Amino acid sequence: MDHHHQYTPAMKSHTRHPSATTLNAMLTLAWLGTDQHAAGILATAHDLMAAEQTVRKTLPQGIAKVCRVARMDTETITLAVPAAAYASKLRQLGPRIIRALNQAGWLVSRVQVRVQGALARPDRPTRTRHVQPLDGQALQAFDALQKQLEPGPLSDAVQRLLNRHQP
């Protein structure tokens, strides 16, 4: 059985061993396209993502990273942000957002903004603690220090340190 497929640049990322996640996503999208209701959901999701891209291009970088299109109704787009300060700035930028969406073919005349504190900042790195275990000599030094200290907060802190690092 001979299969001839024309290579396109869009296929490039999928020609090398796609990951299991990529395969699952491709299968899911193929399945969604076969069901009429699911195809409608897929089209709505695609529209929301396209509108979000248009909105993000018009916003300052800091707001663009946290702004999400939550809903699109007749001539109204609802944007969600994690804090009131972002919401205030988005309201000021409303006319610019409407203009950009209209130029991209969206019939929008109103921007509604919602604060949703549950939206996390995706770009905020989590702090990773680099803990180096104390060796025997360091533990002996802290033990000697703890014995010389007067009872109090410092002595208690050194004792907690010793308790955490005991083998």
VEXGUMI-744265 format. One record per residue (C-alpha): x, y, z. Coordinates in pm, 1 decimal. Layout:
residues N
         xx         yy         zz
          X          Y          Z
...
//
This chain:
residues 167
         xx         yy         zz
        0.0        0.0        0.0
      165.1      324.4     -114.1
       68.7      649.3       60.6
      185.5      971.6      -98.6
      150.2     1280.1      117.8
      259.6     1619.0        4.7
      489.9     1775.2      261.2
      382.4     2117.3      383.9
      558.1     2348.3      633.1
      264.7     2301.2      870.2
      350.7     1930.5      889.4
      711.9     1998.6      983.8
      659.8     1985.4     1360.8
      470.0     1658.4     1329.0
      710.4     1474.0     1099.8
      953.4     1396.5     1379.5
      829.9     1160.6     1649.6
      545.5     1360.2     1805.9
      505.8     1333.6     2179.8
      219.7     1141.3     2336.9
       62.2     1474.0     2434.9
       75.8     1597.3     2074.9
      -75.3     1271.8     1947.3
     -353.3     1289.1     2205.8
     -426.2     1648.8     2111.7
     -437.3     1561.7     1741.5
     -670.5     1266.9     1804.9
     -895.5     1479.6     2025.1
     -919.7     1753.2     1763.5
     -996.1     1496.3     1493.3
    -1269.1     1345.7     1711.5
    -1416.1     1686.5     1793.9
    -1439.8     1763.7     1423.8
    -1658.0     1456.5     1362.0
    -1931.3     1543.2     1611.6
    -2154.2     1838.7     1517.5
    -2197.4     1969.6     1873.3
    -1829.8     1922.4     1950.2
    -1736.9     2091.7     1623.3
    -1939.8     2394.1     1737.5
    -1751.6     2398.4     2067.1
    -1423.3     2368.7     1880.8
    -1519.6     2659.9     1652.6
    -1614.7     2873.5     1954.2
    -1285.6     2793.5     2125.8
    -1098.0     2880.8     1807.4
    -1284.3     3213.3     1782.3
    -1211.9     3298.9     2145.9
     -841.9     3221.7     2101.4
     -824.3     3430.1     1783.5
     -998.6     3723.5     1954.1
     -763.3     3687.9     2251.9
     -460.9     3707.9     2019.7
     -599.9     4026.1     1863.2
     -666.2     4179.5     2205.1
     -320.7     4086.8     2334.1
     -150.4     4252.2     2037.4
     -315.2     4582.9     2128.7
     -228.0     4575.8     2499.8
       89.1     4665.3     2686.5
      296.7     4353.1     2749.9
      226.9     4330.1     3125.1
     -150.2     4334.0     3082.1
     -140.7     4118.2     2769.6
       17.9     3833.6     2964.5
     -265.4     3815.4     3217.9
     -568.8     3913.5     3008.7
     -804.9     3638.5     2891.5
    -1111.0     3651.6     2670.0
    -1379.1     3503.3     2891.2
    -1678.7     3540.8     2662.5
    -1804.6     3692.7     2340.9
    -2170.0     3782.3     2299.9
    -2349.7     3998.2     2048.7
    -2122.0     4300.1     2010.8
    -1972.5     4251.6     2361.4
    -1640.6     4098.2     2455.3
    -1577.3     4006.9     2818.5
    -1215.6     4016.6     2930.3
    -1093.3     3858.9     3253.9
     -792.0     3978.3     3453.5
     -656.8     3875.5     3796.4
     -667.7     4216.5     3971.3
     -860.4     4544.1     3985.2
     -559.6     4747.2     3869.7
     -552.8     4552.0     3542.2
     -928.7     4594.0     3506.0
     -900.0     4970.8     3545.9
     -631.8     4992.9     3277.6
     -833.3     4767.6     3042.6
    -1136.0     4994.2     3078.7
     -917.9     5289.6     2976.3
     -794.5     5091.2     2673.9
    -1148.4     4986.1     2575.3
    -1173.2     5207.3     2263.3
     -835.4     5082.0     2136.0
     -941.7     4718.8     2193.2
    -1271.4     4774.5     2009.3
    -1091.3     4938.7     1716.1
     -842.5     4650.9     1688.3
    -1116.3     4388.2     1702.4
    -1326.8     4572.9     1443.2
    -1024.8     4599.8     1211.8
     -973.9     4223.0     1251.5
    -1334.9     4159.5     1146.7
    -1504.9     4123.6     1485.0
    -1830.8     4313.9     1534.6
    -1763.8     4444.1     1885.8
    -1892.7     4769.9     2029.6
    -1849.5     4708.9     2403.4
    -1573.4     4578.2     2630.0
    -1676.5     4430.7     2962.1
    -1406.2     4359.4     3220.1
    -1423.2     4105.6     3503.1
    -1176.6     4056.7     3784.3
    -1108.3     3688.2     3845.3
     -853.7     3650.0     4120.6
     -811.1     3283.0     4036.0
     -623.2     3374.8     3717.3
     -260.9     3309.9     3797.8
       23.7     3497.0     3640.0
      180.1     3241.7     3408.1
      510.3     3425.8     3386.6
      576.4     3448.7     3758.9
      855.4     3203.6     3835.1
      823.8     2994.8     4144.8
     1112.5     3027.5     4381.1
     1310.4     2712.2     4413.9
     1501.8     2666.7     4733.0
     1857.0     2555.0     4695.7
     1925.2     2380.4     5023.8
     2267.8     2245.9     5090.9
     2268.6     1987.3     5369.1
     2486.8     2069.7     5665.9
     2785.4     1845.0     5712.3
     2896.9     1699.6     6046.2
     3135.6     1986.4     6120.5
     2863.0     2247.2     6064.4
     2618.5     2053.3     6282.7
     2878.1     2036.3     6562.8
     2936.6     2412.7     6535.6
     2563.2     2490.6     6555.5
     2526.0     2246.6     6846.2
     2807.1     2422.4     7034.3
     2649.4     2761.2     6956.2
     2307.2     2646.9     7074.0
     2451.5     2532.5     7406.9
     2608.8     2876.6     7463.3
     2294.8     3075.8     7384.1
     2053.0     3207.2     7644.0
     1702.6     3057.9     7615.0
     1498.7     3262.2     7366.2
     1404.3     3298.9     7001.0
     1760.1     3263.5     6867.4
     1825.9     2952.1     7071.8
     1493.0     2806.7     6956.7
     1575.3     2881.9     6590.6
     1916.3     2714.1     6614.8
     1753.2     2411.7     6781.2
     1497.2     2387.5     6495.8
     1782.5     2405.9     6244.6
     1962.6     2123.7     6425.1
     1644.4     1914.0     6438.7
     1586.2     1955.8     6062.4
     1941.2     1856.8     5971.7
     1992.6     1562.3     6202.1
     2069.4     1243.4     6006.5
//
